[in-house]
Amino acid sequence: MSSSTTRATSVPRAVTPVRAPVWDVRALLSEEWDAFYAAVLDAFHETEPAQATALWRRLGEPERCVVVRDGAHLVGTAGIFSFRMTVPGGQLVPAAGVTMVGVRPTHRRRGMLADLMRHQLESLQRQGEPLAVLTASEAPVYERFGYGVAARRLSLDVQSRRLSLRVPAADEVTLTLEDPYAALDLTEELYARQVPARPGMLARAPGWEHLPLLDPPATRAGARPLECVVARIDGRAAGYARYTVTVEWSALNTAQGTVRVRDIEATDPRAYAALWRFLLDTDLTSRLLAPNRPVDEALLHLVSDVRRCAPTVLDSLYVRVVDAPVALTARSYAAPLDVVLDLDDRQAPWNRGRWRLSGGAAGAVCARTYDTPDLSLDAAALGSAYLGGTTLTELAAAGRVREHTPGALARATTAFASPAAPWLPHSFCRSLLSRL
C-alpha cells in the first residue's frame, strides 16, 4: 500500500441532501406507553400473553421511543434498547438496538417508515452512538436505510436417533437438572464469560437475563415447561443448556418427541459435548431443533453424519454504522491495515466521503482524507463487513465493493476478519416468542 504522501488528491464527492420529511416524528410521552405498545401489536397483527407484555414493559425505554400521530391516534412507532455489543477484538461498544418499528395497516406505503428511520438515525448521530443494530421481520426492508446483514444464524433440524456423537472425556463431566430460575445467577455468569469471545453478542443489562426464560404456557404448543441442565467439571460450572421437550405418540404407541434447544453455552469443550449428547439422547425423542446457533457451530464437527442435522443458514443481526470514524476505530483488526475507503451513505451524509483507516490488532485510527480511494462501498456493505462475518471479498464479488488499488481488497478482507463468527444469541425484537 502506498503512503498518503504519494497519492493523488481530489475533493470528496458532494453530499446529496436527504429528502424533507413528510410526517412529524415526535418523542413518546411517558403516559402513552400502553397506546404505543398497542400500536406495535396492531402493526404486526399480533396478540401476546400477559407474561410477555409485562417483561417488555420492564425492558422498554420509553424515553428512546418516537411516534407519529394522526389526530388522536398513534399510527407509527419506533424504539431503541441501549446495548453494549462485542466487536472484533473483544471490545464492548455502545449499540442502539432498534426495535418496535411499525406502521399501522391504515397508514402504510406513505413514507412513514422512512421518516421514522431518518429521525432515529439523526438522533443517534447527535447522541454519539456509533452503531445501530436490529433483527428484521422482513429482510428486504432495511438495506435502503444503510443496514447490512452482519451476523447469520444456523438453524438445525437433527434426526437425533440416526447419528452418533464424539464426546471427549465424558466421564469428567457431571450433569444436573436444575430449575431455570434457581440457576439464573450461575447461567448468567457463564453467558457473561462468553460475551467477549464473539462479535455480535450483547452484554445483558439487569432485567435482560429474564428474556431467555420467557415461557408463557399459552405458547408451549404441548411442550413441557422450560428445563435447564448444568454441566460441571471438578465441581465447577462449565456450561448449561435450556430447552423444552414435546412428546407425541403415533397410532402404534411409538413416541416421536422433539427437543427444542433455547440456548446452550459452555466454557469447556468437554462440557459442550456432554450437553449436546444429553440433549440428543433425551428419552422418547427422535428429533432436535436448534433454531439459533452460530454458523461456526462446533456440533457439526462432533456428529457422525452432518446431513442428519439439516443445517440452514438464515439472516440474523443487521448492523448500521452511524458514525463511521468512531465505529471503525472502536474495533481492532486481524492484520495491519492502511486503506482509504470511499463511503457512499445517502441516509447519513455526515459519513459520506473518503476515510483513511489505519491500524491493526492494537487498535486503529480513522480520519477524513482527500487521497485517492483504495476501495469504495456503501453504508449497508460496511455494516455487513463490520463484525467480520461477511467478507469484503464476497461483497466485491456481488458488486457491493469496488477495488481501485490492486491488492487492497485482499489486505482489507484479511484485516476485517474475525476468528469467531459473529452471532446474536437471542433476538431483542418484541415479536419474539416464535424465535426463542
Secondary structure, DSSP 8 states (H G I E B T S, - for coil): ---GGGS-B------------SS-EEE--GGGHHHHHHHHHHHTT----HHHHHHHHHH--GGG-EEEEETTEEEEEEEEEEEEEE-TTS-EEEEEEEEEEEE-GGGTTSSHHHHHHHHHHHHHHHHT--EEEE--SSTTSGGGGT-EEEEEEEEEEEEGGG--B--TTGGGEEEEEE-TTTTHHHHHHHHHHHGGGSTT-B---TTGGGGGG---GGGSTT----EEEEEEETTEEEEEEEEEEE--B-TTS-B-EEEEEEEEEESSHHHHHHHHHHHHT-TTEEEEEEEEE-TT-GGGGTBS-GGGG--EEEEEEEEEESSHHHHHHHS--SS-EEEEEEEE-SS-GGG-EEEEEEEETTEEEEEE--B--SEEEEHHHHHHHHTSSS-HHHHHHTTSEEE-STTHHHHHHHHH--SS----SS---SS-GGG-
